[in-house]
């Protein structure tokens, strides 16, 4: 039976995917402190969702955005620069 190293575990692969999503968001100009819009609602990016599990995992919803309606987790394609 081969032993698993940290690099080839499902958790490590998931973490690497989240890291790449954060980098992708940054390259698109979606960084912490950036004013954004979700549809017609304005907000500001307050952080990145690095959760691996749960209803809103970081792989699907990597951006944390504070809006006048509250704070939410959003996908990269849901958020536009304001």
C-alpha positions in Angstrom: 0.0 0.0 0.0 1.5 3.3 -1.1 1.5 6.2 1.3 0.0 9.4 0.3 2.0 12.6 0.5 0.3 15.9 1.1 0.7 16.9 -2.5 -1.4 14.1 -4.0 -4.3 14.0 -1.6 -7.7 15.2 -2.7 -7.5 18.0 -0.1 -4.2 19.2 -1.6 -5.7 19.2 -5.1 -8.7 21.1 -3.9 -6.5 23.7 -2.1 -4.5 24.1 -5.3 -7.6 24.7 -7.3 -8.8 27.4 -4.8 -5.4 29.1 -4.9 -5.5 29.2 -8.7 -9.0 30.7 -8.6 -7.8 33.4 -6.3 -4.9 34.1 -8.6 -7.3 34.2 -11.6 -9.5 36.7 -9.8 -6.6 38.9 -9.0 -5.4 38.8 -12.7 -9.0 39.9 -13.7 -8.7 42.9 -11.3 -11.0 41.4 -8.7 -8.9 42.0 -5.7 -9.7 42.8 -2.1 -10.9 46.4 -1.8 -12.2 46.5 -5.4 -15.6 48.1 -6.0 -17.8 45.6 -8.0 -21.3 45.0 -9.2 -23.4 41.9 -9.0 -26.1 42.7 -11.6 -27.2 46.2 -10.5 -26.2 45.8 -6.8 -22.9 47.5 -5.9 -20.4 46.0 -3.5 -16.8 45.7 -2.5 -14.6 42.6 -2.4 -13.7 41.9 1.2 -11.8 38.6 0.8 -11.6 35.2 -0.8 -13.6 32.1 0.1 -11.1 29.3 0.8 -13.6 26.9 2.2 -13.3 23.4 0.7 -16.6 22.0 1.9 -20.1 23.2 2.6 -22.9 24.7 0.6 -20.7 27.4 -0.9 -17.2 26.0 -1.5 -14.4 28.2 -2.6 -13.9 26.3 -5.9 -17.4 27.5 -7.0 -17.7 30.8 -5.1 -14.2 32.2 -4.5 -15.2 35.9 -3.9 -16.5 37.4 -0.7 -18.4 40.6 -1.4 -20.1 43.0 1.0 -23.1 44.7 -0.6 -25.9 46.9 0.8 -28.0 43.7 1.0 -25.4 41.8 3.1 -22.2 39.8 2.5 -22.2 36.9 0.1 -20.0 34.4 -1.8 -19.9 34.8 -5.5 -18.5 33.1 -8.6 -16.0 34.9 -10.8 -18.6 35.2 -13.6 -21.2 36.8 -11.3 -19.0 39.8 -10.4 -18.0 42.7 -12.6 -15.7 45.6 -11.9 -17.6 48.8 -11.1 
